[in-house]
Amino acid sequence: MKKSIFSLAALLSLAAVLAFAPATNWQMTDKYTVRFTGGGEVGGIFKTMKGAILFDDQHPEASSVDLTIDVASINTGNGLMNTHAKSAEWFDAGQYPVIKFTSKKIVKSGAGYQVTGDMTIHGVKKEMVLPFSFQNGGGTGTFSAKFNINRSDFHVGKPGGDVDENIKLEVVLPVVKK
């Protein structure tokens, strides 16, 4: 009886340790992409992003992500459009130099995951739920996400015009274990 109580206690202790094991600390490589399209000829990339990623694909509830994009790193492939995008009429990079996403919760969803968090663009913070996938290669991995953002929700640009309200984003983050 004493032996089985000890075995049960050891098993429960091991389960508790595994359940609350910290998520893996991942470091982004410089091969990431943040691509956007907004109708017609509007599209491009953000060239500078940094962040902290703690992720465990077996225990996503123990995971978190905090990403920051430098607005001034926008590149549309056209210098005049870059200047216009950074201006007060659009992103206002001088007053709002970063786009920020901070997770609140990460859950498994079908074949992928969903992260709920606060997106801050142009001084406006909104809670968003974003789908993503993760390919785990052991010591390396890749996070991928495709989602839309309504630019008017964040007061980016004037409503209407040649730029779609819903901007399509594609984010690919190759990572290595820290």
PESULQUI-V222987 format. One record per backbone hydrogen bond with DSSP energy under -0.5 kcal/mol. NH is the residue of the N-H (numbers start at 1). CO is the residue of the C=O. E is the energy in kcal/mol with one decimal. If there is no record, write none. Layout:
# PESULQUI-V222987
NH;CO;E  NH;CO;E
This chain:
# PESULQUI-V222987
5;1;-2.0  6;2;-2.2  7;3;-2.4  8;4;-2.3  9;5;-2.5  10;6;-2.5  11;7;-2.4  12;8;-2.6  13;9;-2.2  14;10;-2.4  15;11;-2.4  16;12;-2.3  17;13;-2.2  18;14;-2.5  19;15;-2.6  20;16;-1.7  21;18;-1.0  23;62;-0.6  24;55;-1.1  26;24;-0.7  26;53;-3.1  27;176;-3.2  29;174;-2.6  32;29;-0.7  33;172;-2.2  35;170;-2.8  36;44;-2.6  37;168;-2.0  38;42;-2.4  42;39;-2.4  43;41;-0.5  44;36;-2.3  45;75;-2.4  46;34;-1.8  47;73;-1.7  50;68;-2.4  52;66;-2.3  53;26;-0.9  54;64;-2.8  55;24;-2.6  55;53;-0.5  59;56;-0.7  62;59;-2.1  63;60;-2.0  64;54;-2.9  66;52;-2.1  67;101;-2.8  68;50;-2.9  69;99;-3.1  70;48;-2.3  71;69;-0.7  71;97;-2.4  72;97;-0.5  73;70;-1.8  74;71;-1.8  75;45;-2.9  82;78;-2.4  83;79;-2.2  84;80;-2.3  85;81;-2.7  86;82;-1.8  87;83;-0.7  87;84;-0.8  90;87;-1.4  91;85;-2.4  92;87;-2.7  93;86;-1.9  94;86;-0.5  95;92;-0.8  96;92;-3.1  99;69;-2.3  100;120;-2.3  101;67;-2.6  102;118;-2.1  103;65;-2.8  104;116;-3.9  105;116;-2.0  107;114;-2.5  109;112;-2.6  112;109;-2.3  113;132;-2.6  114;107;-2.6  115;130;-2.7  116;105;-3.2  117;128;-2.4  118;102;-2.6  119;117;-0.6  119;126;-3.2  120;100;-3.1  121;119;-0.5  121;124;-2.2  124;121;-2.2  126;119;-2.7  128;117;-3.0  130;115;-2.8  130;128;-0.5  132;113;-2.2  133;144;-2.6  135;142;-2.3  136;134;-0.7  137;135;-0.6  137;140;-3.0  139;137;-1.2  141;175;-2.0  142;135;-1.7  143;173;-2.3  144;133;-2.0  145;171;-2.5  147;169;-2.0  149;167;-2.2  151;149;-0.8  151;165;-2.8  153;150;-1.0  154;150;-0.6  154;151;-1.0  155;152;-1.2  156;151;-2.3  157;90;-0.6  157;155;-0.7  164;38;-3.0  164;162;-0.5  167;149;-3.3  167;165;-0.7  168;37;-2.5  168;166;-0.5  169;147;-3.2  170;35;-2.6  171;145;-2.8  172;33;-2.3  173;143;-3.2  174;172;-0.6  175;141;-3.0  176;27;-2.3  177;139;-2.5  178;25;-2.8
